[in-house]
Amino acid sequence: MSRPADRKIVVYEPLFKSGCTLGEGPVYDPVTATLHFVDIAERKVSCNAEFSGLLAIQHSNYRPIRRPITSISLRRNAPGLAGTTSTGFALLNSDGSLQYLEEPIRDEQVSSTRFNDGACDAKGRYFAGTAGTVLSPEDGSGKLYRYDPSNHTCTIVDDGPFTDSNGMGWSPDGKIFYLTDSLVNLLYAYDYDVETGSVSNRRTLVDAKQLGYGGYLDGLCVDTEGGIWSARWGDSRICRFTSAGAVDLEIIFPKVLHVTSCCFGGSNNDQLYGEYPDSGHLFMVDLAGRYKGLERHSFAG
């Protein structure tokens, strides 16, 4: 498969300067028109941008905690957010407090492994993967976990090994699950059973190194046509992959090296938001109805 020659969008300036050290995991709340995102390096969810047109106002809703927050999700039946820290799954209450649901990683293990990215399925189960603390292509300690709030169980659903479990999502029909392994530059696809929450038949959908890309695959989101929007750390772009793994669009950020993650939002769900942490800023790409994002599933706990 080849890279597209002319299907490119170029973004020169951020939407606003969020000031994050390592902005990640954006999640848009359509009810309140609010974009939440984490700052992993500062160990907090400190940036919460509320939009009215192109006006962005910063808020600080959550206090720093002793462990980094690595991913977040809206909650289906309660205010506040759910998320993962470096050690496990937790609730981030609206008063800024943190309540752990499960901590699969013990304190003595944190020096070698931690949780990274995560996302919820249609039933509200929270999937999250782990990575080595010192990220290296030779480190294969990563695993994929599932926390099910219906029975309060935490299960390893794929032992990997993965170098850096990252961007996750589902196809529009919910039958395919996507998982990124960043340091080997692979995007995997699995068969997915939404009734049981099980994954099977892992296969490589995208080998970014074979496509000639530099840097690494990072966070992702999925649109209603089944396109997979994958941020590229160290490569100044987001690539849209088709459900067959072909590249058909690139968003280029000439002034930015690292692009960490992206999500859809806005009143029509056709605005692509995301982070570039080396400058600490938030970007927005208005796709004007050409592409619309899938509704991001919320946590059922």
Buried (B, 14 or more C-beta within 10 A) or exposed (E): EEEEEEEEBEBEEBBBEBBBEBBBBBBBBBEEBBBBBBBBBBBBBBBBBBBEEEEBEBEEBBBBBEBBBBBBBBBBEBEBBBBBBBBBBBBBBEEBEBEEBBBBBEEEBEEEBBBBBBBBBBBBBBBBBBBBBEBEBEBBBBBBBBBBBEEEEBBEBBEBEBBBBBBBBBBBEBEBBBBBBBBBBBBBBBEBEBEEBBBEEBEEBBBBEEBEBEBBBBBBBBBBEBBBBBBBBEBBBBBBBBBEBBBEBBBBBEEBBBBBBBBBBBEEBBBBBBBBBBBBBBBBBBBEEEBBBBEBBBBBB
